[in-house]
Amino acid sequence: MLKGVGVVPNWQKTKMQEVIQFIKNFFETHSIPVYILPDKLPLLKLPSPVEEFQSWPEKVELVIIVGGDGTFLRVAREMAFTNLPLLGINLGHKGFLSEIEVGELTIFLKKVIERNYTFGERIMLQTEVFRSEEIVFSSVSLNDAIISRGPFSRIIKLDTFINNDFLESYPGDGVIISTPTGSTGYSLSAGGPVVNPALNILLVTPICPHLLYQRSVIVNSDDIITAIVATSSADIFLTMDGQEGFPLHYNDKVIVRKASCVTRVITFQKNNFYKLLHDKLLDA
């Protein structure tokens, strides 16, 4: 018997009240406590971290996230060091990070009760910004770390290194450093490859480079990626998972590596990455 289940809804989605009530009733019928956060507040606009999450490892065995990929990414960052497994229920558009659709609730909640599931691990990124040899920003992310120009900036240049070996001086709109999980996000839109999230690699993808070629570079997950801002007269921003931002200055050094924590996810036998890829992209 599960000792408890945490539920994180995106209250801005339509019909969320009905879905949450269904989940709550289902588990309470089986005498399993349900903890729901936040209470009717828009998760993506709450300050970080959400303090109540800190007590969940003592109360729950898994966390159900109801919404879209944005909600899943936020919770993954908030709970990165708890080791609690996450299960996504999709009420969004593509829902690459969600394991089940809302119409499948009864089938898969029964599997949760029966513990008829497996665990997967998704690598995360640890990103630090050095300014005059001092760390001025640090964060983890599940999808990506993006260095990009502001809305009114011209071309920017980023001197990029892998393990201190020079890779490229990218002129253009910026660079995306992504995990395999993030390969189906912004990196894909920028021309990057689709990568199975079970692989231990990182991707470096330029955004609209002012070059005669545009190719992603795939590196080992143990490699350290460094990007130095080589443009002095532009607005440049670092964005984590498209949700957390930090303004960069000339000569700032952005260092990205595999984080020490992972995102644990709950998966079911009927689902696999290639089927999901077909359902979400190829058959869209």
Secondary structure, DSSP 8 states (H G I E B T S, - for coil): --S-EEEEE-TTSTTHHHHHHHHHHHHHHTT--EEE-SSSS-GGGS-SS-GGGGGHHHH-SEEEEEE-HHHHHHHHHHTTTT---EEEEE-SSS-TT-SEEGGGHHHHHHHHHTT--EEEEEEEEEEEEEETTEEEEEEEESSEEEEEE-TT---EEEEEEETTEEEEEEEESEEEEE-SGGGGTHHHHTT-----TTS-EEEEEEES-SSS----EEEETT--EEEEE--SSS-EEEEETTTEEEEE-TT-EEEEEEEEEEEEEEE-TT--HHHHHIIIIIT-
